[in-house]
Amino acid sequence: MSEQSSQDKTEKASPQKVKKARQEGQIPRAKEFTTAVLFLIVAMFFYSQLPWIWEHISGVFHFNMSLTRHDLENPQQMLEQLGQSLAIIIELLLPLFAVIIIASVGSSLILGGWMFRPANIQPKLSKLNPLSGIKRMFSSRSVVELIKSSLKVAVIFALLYTYLDSNFSQLLGMQKLTLNQALP
């Protein structure tokens, strides 16, 4: 029997094979779907919570930029300042992390339902072969994933460049403003 990869197979799997694969925890998952759902939900979270996020971020800036010389020379005061700032940042990040976890798990459940098999998380020593790892690293699927990731990064950098380019003079002028003027 010749060894064929799953890409070379032309016939659909029989219902018994599909059932057996599902019992073994091998269900199809689309990473793009999960990524798209996650991106959409996080964007909606930021859009709906932007005033609250901005209030916390500007509060941290005001809190940390209003230190006196006496505060800066007192190590105990600096530790308290750091602790309070970290508490505010954690309070800001926890809802975001909760949204990310719920969106990731929810989108995976939508695709294939709940499927957990301890056998799937056990390490397999047969997969530690360096030659097969190199083959996987340079496979066509890996190249496609690299191109997709590169395009995502390029789009993000293009958006960032466009924003910074259009607001460059404003950003330079902010150095002449006081903290209260720069942060509304």
C-alpha positions in Angstrom: 0.0 0.0 0.0 1.4 3.4 -0.9 1.7 6.1 1.8 -0.6 8.9 0.9 -1.1 12.2 2.7 -4.5 13.4 3.5 -4.1 16.0 0.7 -3.8 13.3 -1.9 -6.9 11.3 -1.0 -9.8 11.9 -3.4 -12.5 9.7 -1.8 -14.5 10.8 1.2 -14.1 8.9 4.4 -16.7 6.3 5.2 -19.3 7.0 8.0 -17.6 4.4 10.2 -14.2 6.1 9.8 -15.7 9.5 10.6 -17.4 8.1 13.7 -14.2 6.4 14.8 -12.2 9.5 14.3 -14.7 11.6 16.2 -14.6 9.1 19.1 -10.8 9.5 19.1 -11.2 13.2 19.4 -10.1 14.0 15.8 -12.6 16.5 14.6 -12.0 19.1 11.9 -11.3 22.6 13.1 -10.9 25.7 11.0 -8.3 28.0 12.5 -9.4 30.9 10.3 -12.9 30.7 11.7 -11.7 30.8 15.3 -9.3 33.7 14.4 -12.1 35.7 12.7 -14.6 35.2 15.5 -11.9 36.1 18.1 -10.9 39.2 16.2 -14.5 40.3 15.7 -15.5 39.8 19.4 -12.4 41.5 20.7 -13.0 44.4 18.3 -16.6 44.7 19.5 -15.3 44.6 23.1 -12.9 47.4 22.5 -15.5 49.4 20.7 -18.1 49.0 23.5 -15.6 49.5 26.3 -13.4 52.2 24.9 -14.5 55.0 27.3 -13.9 52.7 30.3 -10.5 51.6 28.9 -9.5 55.2 28.2 -10.6 56.3 31.7 -8.4 53.6 33.3 -5.4 54.2 31.0 -5.5 58.0 31.5 -5.9 57.4 35.2 -2.8 55.3 35.3 -0.9 58.0 33.4 -2.1 60.8 35.6 -1.4 58.7 38.7 2.2 57.9 37.7 3.1 61.3 36.2 2.0 63.2 39.3 4.8 61.9 41.5 6.6 64.5 43.5 10.4 64.5 44.1 9.8 63.3 47.6 7.8 60.3 46.2 10.6 59.5 43.8 13.2 59.4 46.6 11.1 57.2 48.8 11.5 53.5 47.8 8.5 52.4 49.9 6.3 55.0 48.2 7.5 53.8 44.8 6.6 50.2 45.6 3.1 51.3 46.7 2.8 53.3 43.5 3.9 50.3 41.4 1.5 48.0 43.2 -1.5 50.4 42.7 -0.6 50.8 39.0 -0.4 47.1 38.5 -3.7 46.6 40.2 -5.3 49.1 37.8 -3.7 47.4 34.8 -4.8 44.0 35.9 -8.3 45.3 36.5 -8.2 46.6 32.9 -6.8 43.4 31.4 -8.9 40.8 33.2 -12.1 41.5 31.3 -10.2 41.4 28.0 -8.6 38.1 28.8 -12.0 36.7 29.9 -13.5 37.8 26.5 -10.6 36.2 24.6 -11.0 32.9 26.5 -14.8 32.8 26.1 -14.6 33.7 22.4 -11.9 31.1 21.7 -13.7 28.3 23.5 -17.1 29.3 22.1 -15.9 29.4 18.5 -14.2 26.0 18.9 -17.5 24.6 20.4 -19.5 26.0 17.5 -17.3 24.2 15.0 -17.1 20.7 16.5 -18.7 20.6 19.9 -17.0 19.7 23.1 -14.4 17.0 22.6 -11.8 16.2 25.2 -9.7 13.1 25.2 -6.7 12.8 27.5 -5.0 10.6 24.9 -4.7 13.5 22.6 -2.6 15.6 25.0 -0.2 12.8 25.9 3.2 13.3 24.4 4.1 11.0 21.5 7.8 10.2 21.3 7.4 9.1 17.6 6.7 12.8 16.8 10.1 13.9 18.0 11.8 12.8 14.8 13.9 15.8 13.6 13.7 14.8 10.0 9.9 14.8 9.9 9.9 18.0 11.9 12.0 19.7 9.2 9.7 18.3 6.5 6.7 19.8 8.4 8.6 23.1 8.8 9.2 23.5 5.1 5.9 21.9 3.8 3.5 23.8 1.5 1.1 24.2 4.4 3.7 25.9 6.5 4.7 28.2 3.6 1.0 29.2 3.2 0.7 29.9 6.9 3.9 32.0 6.8 2.5 34.0 3.9 -0.9 34.5 5.7 0.9 35.6 8.9 3.1 38.0 6.9 0.1 39.5 5.2 -1.6 40.1 8.6 1.5 41.8 9.9 1.8 43.9 6.8 -1.8 45.0 7.1 -1.3 46.0 10.7 1.9 47.9 9.9 0.2 49.7 7.0 -2.7 50.8 9.3 -0.3 51.9 11.9 1.9 53.8 9.4 -1.2 55.5 7.9 -2.4 56.6 11.4 1.0 57.9 12.5 1.6 59.6 9.1 -1.7 61.5 9.3 -1.2 62.5 13.0 2.5 63.1 13.0 2.4 66.8 13.6 -0.2 66.4 16.4 2.0 63.8 18.1 5.1 66.1 17.9 3.1 69.0 19.3 2.1 67.0 22.3 5.5 67.3 23.9 4.8 71.0 24.5 1.6 70.3 26.3 1.0 69.6 30.0 -0.2 66.2 31.0 -3.8 67.5 31.5 -3.8 69.0 28.1 -2.3 66.0 26.3 -4.6 63.5 28.0 -8.2 64.7 28.0 
